Amino acid sequence: MASNTPKDEGKSGRISRIRFKKKDMPGGLWMKCEGCATTIYRKELEENGMVCPKCSFHFTLPGPARIQSTLDEGSWEEHFADLTSLDRLNFMDSVPYGEKLDRTVKRTGQNDALICGTGEIQGRPVVLAVLDFRFMGGSMGEVVGEKIALAAETAREKKYPLVLFTSSGGARMHEGMLSLMQMAKTCSALAELSDAGGLSICVMTNPTTGGVTASFATVCDLTLAEPGALIGFAGPRVIASTIRQELPPGFQRAEFLMEKGQLDSIVSREDLPGMLAKLIDYGTANWQEYAGRGRATAALKLLEDERGRTPKGEEAGQVADGAS
Ligand SMILES: [Zn+2]
């Protein structure tokens, strides 16, 4: 996030750098796929929901497009849109932080990186919060943290499930310690929602890294990811050079994390609304009986069944038995 990116870097073919660019969705008629390095006609990609027609790599979706592809038409109502970040530290990057914020607000038409509101997924009311990578790499500062907390509070008050989508470079360094504080704040808001019997689902999309991975994204009741999404804390190059070892193939990709038990499921973009609707039905069916994590295990059982596997651990089995 720190360095400036030359305008033509997207065409240079240095694939390893593409995923860390702070740049928003690359412009131009042609785009290079991060998954298979094929050059794809942008229009073709858009018609395919920004999923590579050759290798099914899921490109990062801008926030508004994500909302559109997730919610029922006409059901979206944005909340807390007027919250704006302050440059409390007078932080100087290549330009002053305040100036950078103004420019990004103008370019994206949003006041910060998180878009939050209510809507319906196949007829089920939800609170939806989407991190937009176009706004300073979807980084989490005070406003993102506050809006996640407000989203969790709204979900608690309305007794709606909370659905989060992440794509982020992590904590916003321009806000220093104040941005790191949001890690604890968002986790505690989600814990309160869970204690009140609420359900939270996070869908991690490419890329979800840093302080966002290390806080609210991974502590939701259910953690899903889009295929091929890069999910991690530190970047692979930093890790490789620190431990002085070669990293295994597919390191930090969704499929790798799924295998290691860090995700509950990988769901393709096209199947997401249907899967979220099903999980909401399962996860909210026994509102009274199963508080917190217990409620999510009924939904987890569904995921296991869909994969035709035996549920992991006894807990899933017990709750699923109780729920049936
Ligand atoms: Zn591809």
Boltz pocket constraint, residues with backbone or C-beta under 6 A from the ligand:
constraints:
  - pocket:
      binder: B
      contacts: [[A, 33], [A, 34], [A, 35], [A, 36], [A, 37], [A, 38], [A, 52], [A, 53], [A, 54], [A, 55], [A, 56], [A, 57]]
      max_distance: 6.0
